[in-house]
Amino acid sequence: MRRLRFASAVLLPLALVLAGCGDDDTTADSPDPSDSVSQADEAPTEAPEACDVLSADDASAAAGFTVTAESGPLGACEYDQEDPTATSFSLDLMVQSDLGGSFDDYLAAMQAPLEVEDESTPDLGEGARILTGTASGFSMTTGAAYEDGVLYTVTVTPGSDLDSAGELALTEALLRAALDAA
């Protein structure tokens, strides 16, 4: 739990700050979420509570192991196992208007603190990316997916039972479960 709180406390604020610092250039590889909203009144103004979107039971089913869910700092939902050294993860939801830039800017900010070891771009929502590596000496995987005006971010703090491929697969399964549940 301490590792997850550290990751939430370090990466989420950094990502929010850096997302606001980027320009609005986008690439052809990643869709600009603002293009998907035709009228401002169609975009959500508030993200749902993360623990309400992905319950502990649904998160456990997606992860393949039993977790508890607790609302953590900055509104993220933290999912932990009984063993504090085992794999844990968090889910955070944010509306498009809170991004401070484009989805591409957010993805760049998400990558900034990581020494990336592996990554994937799964077919989830309107766009998604998952990165695994180390940040401040901690191994972690973080992924984001965007759909219907809401950004879903999962951060996995792995235990010794996962390699980088397992971390990527777990993060994708959790993002998929959250998108399906919303």
DOPALUM-275681 format. One line per 4 residues: their letters; for each residue x, y, z of N, C-alpha, C, CB. Coordinates in Angstrom, 2 decimals, m for minus. Glycine has a CB too. Layout:
BEGIN
a) X:Y:Z:X:Y:Z:X:Y:Z:X:Y:Z; ...
END
This chain:
BEGIN
mrrl) 0.82:m1.18:0.00:0.00:0.00:0.00:0.87:1.26:0.00:m0.94:m0.01:1.20; 2.00:1.19:0.74:2.88:2.36:0.77:3.43:2.66:m0.61:4.03:2.14:1.75; 3.79:1.60:m1.38:4.32:1.82:m2.71:3.27:2.46:m3.61:4.81:0.50:m3.32; 2.03:2.02:m3.49:0.96:2.56:m4.32:0.69:4.02:m3.95:m0.32:1.72:m4.16
rfas) 0.67:4.30:m2.66:0.45:5.69:m2.26:1.58:6.57:m2.76:0.31:5.80:m0.72; 2.82:6.07:m2.69:3.95:6.83:m3.22:3.75:7.09:m4.70:5.27:6.09:m2.97; 3.38:6.06:m5.43:3.19:6.21:m6.88:2.07:7.20:m7.16:2.88:4.86:m7.53; 0.96:7.09:m6.44:m0.15:8.02:m6.64:0.27:9.44:m6.29:m1.37:7.61:m5.79
avll) 0.99:9.57:m5.20:1.38:10.90:m4.75:2.40:11.55:m5.68:1.94:10.81:m3.36; 3.26:10.76:m6.30:4.30:11.31:m7.17:3.82:11.46:m8.61:5.53:10.44:m7.13; 3.26:10.41:m9.17:2.95:10.42:m10.60:1.71:11.22:m10.96:2.78:9.02:m11.07; 0.64:11.11:m10.20:m0.58:11.81:m10.59:m0.39:13.33:m10.59:m1.72:11.42:m9.66
plal) 0.12:13.93:m9.52:0.32:15.38:m9.58:1.31:15.79:m10.67:0.81:15.89:m8.24; 2.38:15.02:m10.85:3.34:15.34:m11.89:2.69:15.27:m13.26:4.54:14.39:m11.82; 1.89:14.26:m13.48:1.20:14.11:m14.76:0.26:15.27:m15.01:0.43:12.78:m14.82; m0.46:15.69:m13.98:m1.40:16.81:m14.14:m0.66:18.11:m14.46:m2.24:16.98:m12.88
vlag) 0.45:18.34:m13.77:1.22:19.55:m14.02:1.82:19.52:m15.41:2.33:19.72:m12.98; 2.44:18.41:m15.79:3.08:18.33:m17.09:2.07:18.34:m18.22:3.93:17.08:m17.17; 0.91:17.79:m18.00:m0.12:17.78:m19.05:m0.52:19.20:m19.40:m1.35:16.98:m18.60; m0.52:20.09:m18.43:m0.87:21.47:m18.70:0.24:22.25:m19.37:m1.24:22.15:m17.43
cgdd) 1.45:21.70:m19.43:2.58:22.41:m20.00:2.79:22.12:m21.47:3.83:22.06:m19.25; 2.15:21.13:m22.02:2.39:20.74:m23.40:1.63:21.61:m24.37:2.01:19.31:m23.62; 1.96:21.42:m25.67:1.20:22.13:m26.68:0.08:21.22:m27.15:2.11:22.58:m27.86; m0.70:21.68:m28.08:m1.85:20.92:m28.52:m1.60:20.12:m29.78:m3.00:21.83:m28.74
dtta) m0.34:19.94:m30.17:m0.03:19.13:m31.35:m0.41:17.69:m31.07:1.46:19.24:m31.73; m1.00:17.02:m32.06:m1.33:15.62:m31.93:m0.72:14.87:m33.10:m2.86:15.40:m31.86; m0.60:13.59:m32.93:m0.05:12.77:m34.01:m1.18:11.95:m34.62:1.09:11.85:m33.50; m0.92:11.41:m35.80:m1.92:10.57:m36.46:m2.10:9.25:m35.73:m1.52:10.32:m37.92
dspd) m1.10:8.84:m34.93:m1.18:7.56:m34.23:m2.14:7.59:m33.05:0.17:7.16:m33.76; m2.39:8.73:m32.47:m3.21:8.81:m31.28:m4.30:9.86:m31.48:m2.35:9.14:m30.05; m5.57:9.47:m31.37:m6.65:10.41:m31.61:m6.70:11.50:m30.56:m7.97:9.69:m31.67; m7.12:12.68:m30.95:m7.31:13.78:m30.03:m8.71:13.66:m29.47:m7.09:15.17:m30.73
psds) m8.84:13.43:m28.15:m10.15:13.22:m27.57:m11.11:14.39:m27.80:m10.02:12.96:m26.11; m10.59:15.60:m27.94:m11.47:16.74:m28.14:m12.21:16.64:m29.47:m10.69:18.04:m28.08; m11.65:15.90:m30.45:m12.32:15.71:m31.72:m13.57:14.84:m31.59:m11.37:15.09:m32.72; m13.63:14.03:m30.54:m14.75:13.11:m30.39:m15.96:13.76:m29.74:m14.33:11.91:m29.59
vsqa) m15.82:14.97:m29.22:m16.92:15.65:m28.56:m17.41:16.76:m29.48:m16.49:16.23:m27.17; m18.62:16.59:m30.02:m19.12:17.54:m31.00:m19.71:18.79:m30.36:m20.15:16.89:m31.86; m20.25:18.68:m29.16:m20.80:19.84:m28.47:m20.32:19.81:m27.04:m22.35:19.86:m28.54; m20.04:20.99:m26.49:m19.49:21.07:m25.13:m20.45:20.47:m24.11:m19.17:22.51:m24.77
deap) m21.79:20.60:m24.34:m22.72:20.09:m23.34:m22.82:18.57:m23.35:m24.09:20.69:m23.58; m22.21:17.88:m24.31:m22.19:16.42:m24.33:m21.07:15.86:m23.46:m22.04:15.93:m25.75; m20.05:16.63:m23.20:m18.92:16.16:m22.41:m19.31:16.13:m20.93:m17.68:17.05:m22.64; m18.89:15.07:m20.22:m19.19:15.04:m18.79:m18.44:16.16:m18.07:m18.81:13.67:m18.18
teap) m19.02:16.65:m17.01:m18.39:17.72:m16.24:m17.74:17.20:m14.97:m19.40:18.79:m15.90; m18.07:15.97:m14.60:m17.50:15.37:m13.40:m17.29:13.88:m13.64:m18.42:15.60:m12.17; m16.14:13.40:m13.24:m15.85:11.97:m13.40:m16.55:11.18:m12.29:m14.30:11.70:m13.36; m17.00:9.98:m12.60:m17.58:9.15:m11.55:m16.51:8.75:m10.53:m18.24:7.88:m12.15
eacd) m16.94:8.33:m9.36:m16.00:7.86:m8.35:m15.37:6.55:m8.83:m16.72:7.66:m6.97; m14.07:6.47:m8.78:m13.35:5.30:m9.31:m13.77:4.01:m8.62:m11.86:5.50:m9.16; m13.93:4.02:m7.30:m14.32:2.80:m6.58:m15.75:2.38:m6.92:m14.19:3.02:m5.07; m16.59:3.34:m7.36:m17.95:3.00:m7.78:m17.94:2.37:m9.18:m18.84:4.25:m7.77
vlsa) m17.00:2.78:m10.02:m16.92:2.23:m11.37:m16.38:0.80:m11.35:m16.02:3.11:m12.26; m15.30:0.58:m10.62:m14.68:m0.75:m10.57:m14.66:m1.22:m9.12:m13.23:m0.73:m11.18; m15.63:m2.06:m8.76:m15.74:m2.56:m7.39:m14.56:m3.49:m7.08:m17.08:m3.31:m7.18; m14.38:m3.78:m5.80:m13.33:m4.72:m5.40:m13.56:m6.09:m6.03:m13.28:m4.85:m3.85
ddas) m14.83:m6.52:m6.12:m15.12:m7.83:m6.73:m14.77:m7.83:m8.21:m16.61:m8.18:m6.55; m15.15:m6.76:m8.94:m14.83:m6.68:m10.37:m13.33:m6.56:m10.59:m15.56:m5.49:m11.01; m12.65:m5.79:m9.74:m11.19:m5.66:m9.86:m10.51:m6.99:m9.58:m10.67:m4.57:m8.90; m11.01:m7.72:m8.58:m10.46:m9.04:m8.25:m10.62:m10.00:m9.42:m11.13:m9.61:m6.99
aaag) m11.81:m9.97:m10.05:m12.06:m10.85:m11.19:m11.12:m10.52:m12.35:m13.52:m10.74:m11.65; m10.91:m9.24:m12.61:m10.02:m8.82:m13.71:m8.57:m9.15:m13.40:m10.18:m7.32:m13.97; m8.17:m8.98:m12.14:m6.77:m9.19:m11.75:m6.41:m10.66:m11.57:m6.47:m8.44:m10.48; m7.39:m11.47:m11.19:m7.10:m12.88:m10.93:m6.66:m13.15:m9.51:m6.05:m13.36:m11.88
ftvt) m6.78:m12.15:m8.63:m6.49:m12.33:m7.21:m7.39:m11.38:m6.42:m4.96:m12.05:m6.91; m7.60:m11.68:m5.15:m8.53:m10.94:m4.31:m7.91:m9.64:m3.82:m8.98:m11.78:m3.12; m8.66:m8.55:m3.98:m8.22:m7.24:m3.51:m9.34:m6.57:m2.71:m7.79:m6.35:m4.69; m8.94:m5.60:m1.91:m9.89:m4.70:m1.26:m9.79:m3.37:m1.98:m9.59:m4.55:0.27
aesg) m10.84:m2.57:m1.90:m10.85:m1.26:m2.55:m11.08:m0.17:m1.52:m11.94:m1.19:m3.65; m10.30:0.90:m1.64:m10.41:2.01:m0.70:m10.11:3.30:m1.45:m9.44:1.83:0.50; m10.93:4.32:m1.23:m10.69:5.61:m1.86:m9.41:6.19:m1.27:m11.90:6.58:m1.65; m8.51:6.58:m2.16:m7.21:7.07:m1.71:m7.04:8.56:m1.96:m6.10:6.32:m2.40
plga) m5.80:9.03:m1.89:m5.54:10.44:m2.09:m5.92:10.88:m3.50:m4.07:10.75:m1.83; m6.40:12.07:m3.61:m6.76:12.68:m4.89:m7.90:11.96:m5.60:m5.55:12.71:m5.79; m8.68:11.16:m4.87:m9.85:10.51:m5.44:m9.60:9.21:m6.16:m10.49:11.42:m6.35; m8.36:8.76:m6.24:m8.07:7.47:m6.87:m8.58:6.35:m5.98:m6.55:7.31:m7.15
ceyd) m8.95:5.25:m6.59:m9.34:4.07:m5.83:m8.12:3.16:m5.75:m10.56:3.33:m6.48; m7.76:2.76:m4.54:m6.60:1.90:m4.33:m7.07:0.48:m4.05:m5.73:2.42:m3.16; m6.48:m0.46:m4.76:m6.81:m1.87:m4.62:m5.59:m2.59:m4.07:m7.27:m2.50:m5.99; m5.75:m3.22:m2.91:m4.63:m3.87:m2.24:m4.97:m5.31:m1.89:m4.24:m3.10:m0.97
qedp) m3.91:m6.12:m1.79:m4.05:m7.48:m1.29:m3.71:m7.47:0.20:m3.12:m8.47:m2.07; m4.00:m8.57:0.85:m3.72:m8.67:2.28:m2.23:m8.50:2.57:m4.21:m10.03:2.83; m1.39:m9.09:1.72:0.06:m8.97:1.86:0.50:m7.62:1.29:0.80:m10.16:1.13; 1.05:m6.73:2.11:1.42:m5.39:1.61:2.56:m5.40:0.59:1.83:m4.51:2.78
tats) 3.26:m6.52:0.43:4.33:m6.59:m0.57:3.84:m7.18:m1.89:5.50:m7.41:m0.03; 2.58:m7.60:m1.93:2.01:m8.19:m3.14:1.59:m7.08:m4.11:0.79:m9.11:m2.80; 1.31:m7.46:m5.33:0.88:m6.52:m6.36:m0.34:m5.74:m5.91:0.58:m7.26:m7.67; m0.29:m4.43:m6.13:m1.41:m3.55:m5.84:m1.58:m2.61:m7.02:m1.19:m2.76:m4.50
fsld) m2.71:m1.93:m7.07:m2.95:m1.01:m8.18:m3.96:0.04:m7.79:m3.43:m1.77:m9.42; m4.05:1.07:m8.62:m5.02:2.14:m8.39:m5.72:2.46:m9.71:m4.33:3.40:m7.81; m6.90:3.04:m9.59:m7.66:3.52:m10.73:m8.04:4.96:m10.45:m8.93:2.64:m11.00; m7.78:5.82:m11.40:m8.16:7.23:m11.27:m8.95:7.62:m12.51:m6.90:8.15:m11.10
lmvq) m9.99:8.42:m12.33:m10.82:8.89:m13.43:m10.79:10.41:m13.46:m12.27:8.37:m13.30; m10.75:10.97:m14.66:m10.69:12.41:m14.84:m11.48:12.77:m16.09:m9.20:12.90:m14.94; m12.18:13.90:m16.06:m12.89:14.33:m17.26:m11.94:15.10:m18.17:m14.12:15.21:m16.89; m12.31:15.15:m19.45:m11.46:15.78:m20.46:m11.10:17.22:m20.09:m12.16:15.76:m21.80
sdlg) m12.05:17.96:m19.56:m11.78:19.37:m19.25:m10.73:19.54:m18.16:m13.07:20.05:m18.83; m10.46:18.50:m17.38:m9.44:18.57:m16.33:m8.05:18.14:m16.80:m9.85:17.71:m15.16; m7.93:17.72:m18.06:m6.65:17.23:m18.56:m5.59:18.33:m18.63:m6.83:16.62:m19.93; m5.97:19.55:m18.93:m4.99:20.62:m19.07:m4.26:20.56:m20.40:m4.00:20.57:m17.94
gsfd) m4.74:19.79:m21.32:m4.13:19.63:m22.63:m4.80:18.47:m23.34:m2.60:19.39:m22.52; m4.18:17.99:m24.38:m4.74:16.88:m25.15:m4.40:15.55:m24.49:m4.23:16.91:m26.60; m5.01:14.50:m25.00:m4.71:13.15:m24.53:m3.24:12.82:m24.78:m5.62:12.11:m25.22; m2.71:13.27:m25.91:m1.28:13.05:m26.21:m0.39:13.73:m25.18:m0.94:13.57:m27.61
dyla) m0.77:14.94:m24.75:0.00:15.63:m23.70:m0.02:14.82:m22.41:m0.58:17.04:m23.45; m1.17:14.27:m22.07:m1.29:13.46:m20.86:m0.39:12.22:m20.97:m2.76:13.05:m20.62; m0.42:11.57:m22.13:0.42:10.39:m22.32:1.90:10.73:m22.19:0.15:9.75:m23.69; 2.30:11.87:m22.73:3.70:12.29:m22.61:4.06:12.55:m21.15:3.95:13.56:m23.45
amqa) 3.15:13.17:m20.41:3.40:13.45:m19.00:3.45:12.14:m18.19:2.32:14.39:m18.43; 2.63:11.19:m18.59:2.61:9.89:m17.92:3.96:9.18:m18.09:1.47:9.01:m18.48; 4.59:9.37:m19.24:5.87:8.72:m19.54:7.05:9.44:m18.90:6.07:8.63:m21.03; 6.93:10.75:m18.68:8.07:11.57:m18.25:8.84:11.03:m17.04:7.58:12.93:m17.94
plev) 8.18:10.61:m15.95:8.96:10.17:m14.79:9.46:8.73:m14.88:8.13:10.31:m13.56; 9.07:8.00:m15.91:9.43:6.59:m16.02:10.68:6.35:m16.86:8.29:5.81:m16.60; 11.48:5.42:m16.42:12.51:4.85:m17.28:11.81:3.65:m17.92:13.85:4.44:m16.48; 11.28:3.85:m19.13:10.41:2.86:m19.77:11.20:1.63:m20.19:9.71:3.48:m20.98
edes) 10.69:0.45:m19.78:11.29:m0.83:m20.14:10.47:m1.54:m21.22:11.42:m1.72:m18.92; 9.16:m1.31:m21.23:8.28:m1.96:m22.19:7.00:m1.13:m22.29:7.97:m3.44:m21.78; 6.27:m1.30:m23.39:5.02:m0.57:m23.56:4.10:m1.31:m24.51:5.28:0.85:m24.05; 2.83:m0.95:m24.47:1.87:m1.49:m25.42:0.82:m0.43:m25.71:1.22:m2.79:m24.87
tpdl) 0.17:m0.59:m26.84:m0.91:0.31:m27.25:m2.12:m0.56:m27.57:m0.49:1.20:m28.49; m2.87:m0.94:m26.53:m4.01:m1.82:m26.74:m5.17:m1.10:m27.42:m4.46:m2.41:m25.42; m6.04:m1.86:m28.02:m7.23:m1.32:m28.67:m8.33:m1.18:m27.61:m7.70:m2.24:m29.85; m8.27:m0.08:m26.88:m9.23:0.19:m25.81:m9.79:1.60:m25.97:m8.57:0.02:m24.42
gega) m11.08:1.75:m25.82:m11.69:3.07:m25.87:m11.34:3.81:m27.14:m11.27:3.88:m24.68; m11.19:5.11:m27.02:m10.84:5.96:m28.15:m9.34:6.12:m28.30:m11.49:7.32:m28.01; m8.58:5.56:m27.37:m7.13:5.60:m27.40:m6.59:5.08:m26.08:m6.61:7.02:m27.68; m5.44:4.42:m26.11:m4.86:3.88:m24.88:m3.37:3.66:m25.05:m5.56:2.57:m24.49
rilt) m2.68:3.67:m23.92:m1.25:3.38:m23.91:m0.88:2.87:m22.52:m0.40:4.64:m24.29; 0.01:1.88:m22.49:0.47:1.31:m21.23:1.99:1.30:m21.25:m0.10:m0.12:m21.01; 2.60:1.74:m20.15:4.05:1.80:m20.02:4.47:1.06:m18.75:4.55:3.26:m19.99; 5.58:0.34:m18.82:6.13:m0.29:m17.63:7.60:0.11:m17.51:5.97:m1.84:m17.69
gtas) 8.05:0.30:m16.27:9.43:0.71:m16.04:9.65:1.02:m14.57:9.79:1.92:m16.89; 10.59:1.93:m14.32:10.88:2.33:m12.95:10.76:3.84:m12.83:12.29:1.85:m12.52; 10.35:4.26:m11.65:10.27:5.69:m11.31:10.78:5.83:m9.89:8.79:6.25:m11.46; 11.79:6.63:m9.71:12.39:6.84:m8.39:12.77:5.53:m7.72:11.43:7.62:m7.50
gfsm) 13.23:4.57:m8.52:13.67:3.30:m7.99:12.56:2.27:m7.77:14.37:3.53:m6.73; 11.31:2.66:m7.99:10.18:1.76:m7.82:9.75:1.21:m9.17:9.01:2.47:m7.12; 9.52:m0.10:m9.23:8.98:m0.72:m10.44:7.49:m0.44:m10.50:9.27:m2.26:m10.47; 7.01:m0.04:m11.68:5.59:0.23:m11.82:5.16:0.20:m13.28:5.24:1.57:m11.20
ttga) 3.87:0.04:m13.46:3.28:0.09:m14.79:2.09:1.03:m14.70:2.85:m1.34:m15.30; 1.97:1.89:m15.68:0.84:2.81:m15.70:0.23:2.81:m17.10:1.28:4.24:m15.29; m1.07:2.88:m17.14:m1.77:2.88:m18.41:m2.93:3.84:m18.37:m2.25:1.48:m18.76; m3.26:4.38:m19.52:m4.39:5.30:m19.63:m5.21:4.94:m20.86:m3.91:6.77:m19.71
ayed) m6.51:5.09:m20.71:m7.44:4.91:m21.83:m8.45:6.04:m21.75:m8.14:3.50:m21.78; m8.92:6.46:m22.91:m9.86:7.57:m22.99:m11.13:7.10:m23.68:m9.23:8.78:m23.75; m12.29:7.43:m23.08:m13.56:7.07:m23.71:m14.68:7.98:m23.19:m13.90:5.58:m23.46; m15.49:8.47:m24.11:m16.68:9.28:m23.78:m16.38:10.43:m22.83:m17.73:8.40:m23.17
gvly) m15.28:11.13:m23.06:m14.96:12.31:m22.26:m14.31:12.02:m20.93:m16.17:13.08:m22.04; m14.00:10.76:m20.63:m13.39:10.39:m19.35:m12.07:9.68:m19.60:m14.35:9.50:m18.51; m11.05:10.07:m18.84:m9.73:9.44:m18.88:m9.64:8.46:m17.72:m8.59:10.51:m18.80; m9.26:7.23:m18.02:m9.09:6.16:m17.03:m7.59:5.90:m16.92:m9.87:4.85:m17.44
tvtv) m7.05:6.00:m15.71:m5.63:5.73:m15.49:m5.47:4.64:m14.45:m4.88:7.02:m15.05; m4.75:3.59:m14.80:m4.43:2.50:m13.87:m2.93:2.53:m13.63:m4.89:1.11:m14.43; m2.55:2.46:m12.36:m1.14:2.36:m11.99:m0.96:1.08:m11.18:m0.68:3.61:m11.17; m0.07:0.21:m11.64:0.19:m1.07:m10.99:1.56:m1.00:m10.32:0.12:m2.26:m12.01
tpgs) 1.58:m1.35:m9.04:2.83:m1.52:m8.32:3.00:m3.02:m8.12:2.84:m0.74:m6.94; 3.89:m3.64:m8.90:3.96:m5.10:m8.91:4.65:m5.68:m7.69:4.66:m5.56:m10.14; 4.20:m6.86:m7.32:4.92:m7.67:m6.35:5.95:m8.48:m7.10:3.95:m8.58:m5.53; 6.56:m9.41:m6.44:7.60:m10.22:m7.08:7.03:m11.26:m8.05:8.43:m10.92:m6.03
dlds) 5.69:m11.39:m8.08:5.07:m12.41:m8.91:4.86:m11.99:m10.36:3.76:m12.78:m8.32; 5.16:m10.75:m10.73:4.92:m10.28:m12.10:6.20:m9.82:m12.78:3.91:m9.15:m12.08; 6.35:m10.22:m14.06:7.40:m9.65:m14.90:6.75:m8.53:m15.72:8.06:m10.75:m15.83; 7.50:m7.87:m16.59:6.96:m6.72:m17.32:5.79:m7.13:m18.23:8.05:m6.06:m18.15
agel) 5.85:m8.31:m18.83:4.74:m8.77:m19.67:3.48:m8.98:m18.82:5.11:m10.08:m20.40; 3.65:m9.52:m17.64:2.53:m9.71:m16.72:1.95:m8.39:m16.25:2.95:m10.53:m15.52; 2.82:m7.40:m16.03:2.36:m6.07:m15.62:1.54:m5.42:m16.73:3.56:m5.18:m15.24; 2.03:m5.53:m17.98:1.29:m4.96:m19.11:m0.07:m5.64:m19.26:2.09:m5.10:m20.41
alte) m0.10:m6.97:m19.15:m1.35:m7.71:m19.29:m2.33:m7.37:m18.18:m1.07:m9.22:m19.30; m1.86:m7.26:m16.94:m2.71:m6.90:m15.81:m3.29:m5.50:m16.00:m1.93:m6.99:m14.49; m2.45:m4.56:m16.39:m2.91:m3.18:m16.59:m3.96:m3.11:m17.69:m1.73:m2.26:m16.93; m3.74:m3.83:m18.78:m4.73:m3.85:m19.85:m6.04:m4.47:m19.37:m4.19:m4.62:m21.07
allr) m5.97:m5.57:m18.63:m7.18:m6.21:m18.12:m7.96:m5.28:m17.19:m6.82:m7.50:m17.38; m7.25:m4.53:m16.37:m7.91:m3.60:m15.44:m8.52:m2.42:m16.19:m6.90:m3.09:m14.38; m7.81:m1.88:m17.17:m8.39:m0.79:m17.98:m9.63:m1.28:m18.71:m7.35:m0.25:m19.00; m9.56:m2.46:m19.30:m10.70:m3.03:m20.01:m11.89:m3.21:m19.06:m10.32:m4.38:m20.64
aald) m11.64:m3.74:m17.87:m12.71:m3.95:m16.89:m13.34:m2.61:m16.47:m12.15:m4.69:m15.65; m12.52:m1.59:m16.28:m13.06:m0.28:m15.89:m13.90:0.32:m17.01:m11.93:0.68:m15.51; m13.42:0.24:m18.25:m14.18:0.76:m19.39:m15.49:m0.01:m19.57:m13.35:0.67:m20.69; m15.46:m1.33:m19.41:m16.65:m2.13:m19.53:m17.67:m1.84:m18.44:m16.30:m3.59:m19.51
aa) m17.17:m1.52:m17.23:m18.06:m1.27:m16.10:m18.69:0.12:m16.14:m17.29:m1.44:m14.81; m18.05:1.04:m16.83:m18.54:2.43:m16.83:m19.80:2.60:m17.65:m17.47:3.37:m17.36
END
